[in-house]
Amino acid sequence: MENRKSAYRPSDQDLATWALQAWGRSVDGPLRFASSPENDALIRVYWVTPDAGLYGEMQPVTVNGRRGAAVYVRPDTDVGGEEIARLARTDPLYRDIVVYLTCLHELGHALGLAYTDDFADIMYFFGFGGDIPGFFNRYHMRLDDRGSISGVSGLSPGDIDRVRALYPR
């Protein structure tokens, strides 16, 4: 993970790590994540500038002949519209939730998951509409503080079923 002159904060690295751990816990065994040099990493997380897309993006890459992914996360919450930007400015936990759930979503794509139309899923496509600030607030209500993000995955039963189908025990 690296900083590419964005709204990145060093503590954002925790959010990406917790997102990887949530996916790993969801399949209980078949996925293992470990740090490695960028040239060898199958999943790479980059923190991008405000001019780079929406919340995030995943691009497939080939690493030593294997399928991998470059995950781009924009930790600048202004892209979400006025209400999300206001909430993120006034509530640091809300900002971290937006970044964490973005990591979780884009890492889902890196693992091979597609968008869904189920608003309960982390893989939900915002293009379908709905109460997007409420999407983040729903997760916010499950937390006591920033540290509790590490133990509250944000994955729905549908997300877990789909990733387990891709990575069976």
Buried (B, 14 or more C-beta within 10 A) or exposed (E): BEBEEBBBBEEBBBBBBBBBBBBBBBBEEEBEBEEEEEEEBBBBBBBBBEEBEEBBBBBEBEBEEEEBBBBBBBBBBBBBEEEBBBBBEEEEBBBBBBBBBBBBBBBBBBBBBEBBEEBEBBBBBBEEEEEBBEBBBBBBEEBEEBEEBBEBBBBBEBBBEBBBEEBEE
